[in-house]
Structure formats: C-alpha cells, structure tokens
Amino acid sequence: MPPASFVLSPEPIPTTPTEFQPGEGAEAQFLGVVRGMEDGRAITGIDYSAYLPMAEKMLRELIDHGQRDHGQHRVFIQHRLGFVAAEQPSILIRVRTKHSGESFDLCRWYLKEIKTRVPIWKKPVFAE
C-alpha cells in the first residue's frame, strides 16, 4: 500500500493481505457493500457514475488534507464505477496508522468526506 492512493474504476475490489510498515500498528478498513434494497424496494444493484476529472481532483485534495491535518498515516481508497451488483463491494477505505483509535477516526473521516464532497453519483437499478 503506497503512502496515499486512490482508484476509481469498474474493476472489482480485490482482497489483499495486510503488510505493515515500521511504526504502523493499526489498520482500519471500511468495506461498503451494495444492499439489495433501496427505499424499501428490491434492487439488482447500483450504477455509479462520476465526473472523473473533478472526482480525481477532489480525492487528491482530500488525501492531501488528511495527510496535512490528521498526522502521518497511509490511506488507500477504491470506489467502483459502473454497475455494481447487490451484495458486492462498491467502496474500500483502508487506513494505517501508529495507533488503532487514529485508524478508526480517519477511516470514518474519509468516508464522510467522500460521501459529501466527491462527485460520485449512484442510481439504483430496481428489480422488476
């Protein structure tokens, strides 16, 4: 895992083993999965879209902000684009820090910021 990176792509989210760097003692990971229901109706999945130039710019700025204001850590963010079937992962946030509390707090902070600032839109695909 590089110091800070992100991926916006239709590719599935892979599972990778945890490899810690010297001084790292914790990893918090958030894996968001598409639920099979939206507004009380069954869905087959969600179609995610983004304005890529702006979404990539906002993610870079978000990671820079996190690095500058929240202390040393490593972060990896992957958000899928295109159709993601129900019960499949759509977002992964992985944060590694020295201590567990920092990892949990930063993981939650990144998720909140992504949901409120990054131009990624979702359109549920309802089951017939």
N, C-alpha and C positions, 0 to 999 in steps of 0.2 A: 504494500500500500504506500504510494508516494505521500509526501507531506500534506498535500491538498489536491484533490482532483474531483472531477465530476464527469458523468456520461449521460447524455440524452440520446436514446436510441430505441428502436423497436426490439432490440435483442433481449432475450430472457435474462433475468438477473441470476448470475451464477453463484454457487456457494463456493467460498474459498476458505482455506484454513487461516487461522489467526497466526500471524508472525509478528511478535513484538520487537520493538527496537529497545536498546538500552535506555533505562529510565522510565519506560512505559510500564504501567502496572494495571491498566484497566482498559477495557473496550466495552462501549455501549453500542448496541446495534438496534435500529428500528427497521422492521420489515413490514411495509404496508401491503395488504392483500386486498384485491377487489372482492367485495362482498357480493353475494348472489341476489341482494335486494337493494332497491333504491326507491325511496319514498313509498315503501310498502308494496312495491311491485317487483316481480322477479325480473332479473336481467341476465343476459348471457355474458355480459362483460361491459367494459368501458372503453370508449375510443378517446384517447388522449391526443391533444394537438398542442403545438406551441409555436410562437413566433421565435424561431431559433436564434436569430442574431440578438434579440433582446433577452431571451431566456438565458443564453450563454453568458451575456454581459452581466446580467443580474446575479447569476450563480458565482461568477468570478468575484464580483463586488461583495457578495455575501460571505464567501470564503475569506476574502481579504479582511473584511470587517471582523469576522470571527477570530482570525489569527491575531489581528491587532488588538482587539478589545477583550478577548477571553483567555489570554495566556497560550502558551505553547501546547499544541495538540496536532494530531493528524486526523484528517477527515476525508471520507470518500462518499460521494453522493451519486446514485444512479436512479434516474427516473425514466420509465419506459414511455415511449410514444407509440401511437397507433393503437390498434385493438389489443386489449389485454383481457383475456377470458376471466370469468368469475373464478375465484379461488386461486388465482395466480398472482404473484407479487408484482406490484407496479412501482414501488419505490423502496430503495435501500439507503439508509444513512448509517455510516459506521464511523465512530469517533474513538480515538485512542488518546489517552492522557496518562498522567502520572497516578492519579487517584480516581476511584470509582465515582464519587459524587460529581466531579468535574465532567466525566464522560456522560453521565446521565443528564446533567443540566444542559450541556452543549448539544447533545442529541435532540433533546426537546426543543431547544432554541432554534437549531437548524430546521427542524420540521415546521415549526410555527412560521419562521421567516420564508421558507419555500412556499408554503400554502398562501401566505398573504402578499408576497412580493414578486414571485417569479411567474411570468405569463405562460402558464401551462393550464390548459382547459380540459375539462372532462365532459363527455357526452355519453350518458348511459345508453346501452343498446338493450331495449326491453324485449323480453321473451314474448312470443306471440301467444 
